[in-house]
Amino acid sequence: MSAIFELKIKVSSEDIDTLDHVNNLVYVKWMDKIATTHWAYLTKENPLPQYVWVVMRHEIDYLKQATLGDEITVKTWVGETKGITSVRFMEFYKNKTLLVKAKTTWVMLDAKTHKSTRIRENVLKVLLPEK
């Protein structure tokens, strides 16, 4: 497992649905936010603007609810990365309680052509530095 990256999110009124909890679609938005924030963090010293990432698949388990004012800690790390895909895991916590866990498969694209491109050593070193 690669290093865990964390982000804190405060639940706002825009995140709440008619059932008075965080809407499921908000978690997908947050998943995108932490993934892109983590990528920016990993590439801050060595930008890789020739690549962009798109989601191929989300698997999400909604276990508990979050409500207005809750502070959520989102944890993410990179899993198996090979070919054109990279798996990212995410967990959402309120205090120590796991609310949501997710696994997203991302595809790397060439930023100019928007065609999938093989993940090469320069990207692997960024995503999985301990390898």
URJOSUL-V280242 format. One record per pair of residues at least 24 apart in sequence whose ideal C-beta (glycine too) atoms are under 8 Angstrom apart, sorted by the first residue. I is the first residue (numbers start at 0). J is the second residue. Records with the same first field share a line. If there is no record, write none. Layout:
BEGIN
I=J + J
END
This chain:
BEGIN
0=76 + 78
1=76 + 77 + 78 + 126 + 127 + 128 + 129
2=76 + 128 + 129
3=74 + 75 + 76
4=33 + 36 + 37 + 40 + 74 + 75 + 76
5=72 + 73 + 74 + 75
6=32 + 33 + 36 + 37 + 72 + 73 + 75
7=70 + 71 + 72 + 73
8=32 + 70 + 71 + 72 + 73
9=68 + 69 + 70 + 71
10=65 + 66 + 67 + 68 + 69 + 70 + 71
11=67
12=67
14=67
15=66 + 67
19=66 + 67
20=64 + 65 + 66
21=64 + 65 + 66 + 69
23=59 + 61
26=59 + 61 + 91 + 99 + 101
27=57 + 59
29=71 + 73 + 91
30=57 + 59 + 89 + 101 + 103
33=73 + 75 + 89
34=75 + 87 + 89 + 103 + 105
37=75 + 87
41=125 + 126
42=125
45=125
47=121 + 122 + 125
48=110
49=109 + 110 + 111
50=107 + 108 + 109 + 110 + 116 + 122
51=107 + 108 + 110 + 113
52=85 + 105 + 106 + 107 + 108
53=105 + 106 + 108
54=103 + 104 + 105 + 106
55=84 + 104 + 105 + 106
56=103 + 104
57=101 + 102 + 103
58=101 + 102 + 103
59=99 + 100 + 101
60=99 + 100 + 101
61=98 + 99
62=97 + 98 + 99 + 100
63=93 + 96 + 97 + 98 + 99
64=98
65=91 + 93 + 98
69=93
71=98
77=126 + 127
78=102
80=118 + 122 + 123 + 126 + 127
81=118
82=117 + 118
83=107 + 115 + 116 + 117 + 118
84=118
85=118 + 126
END
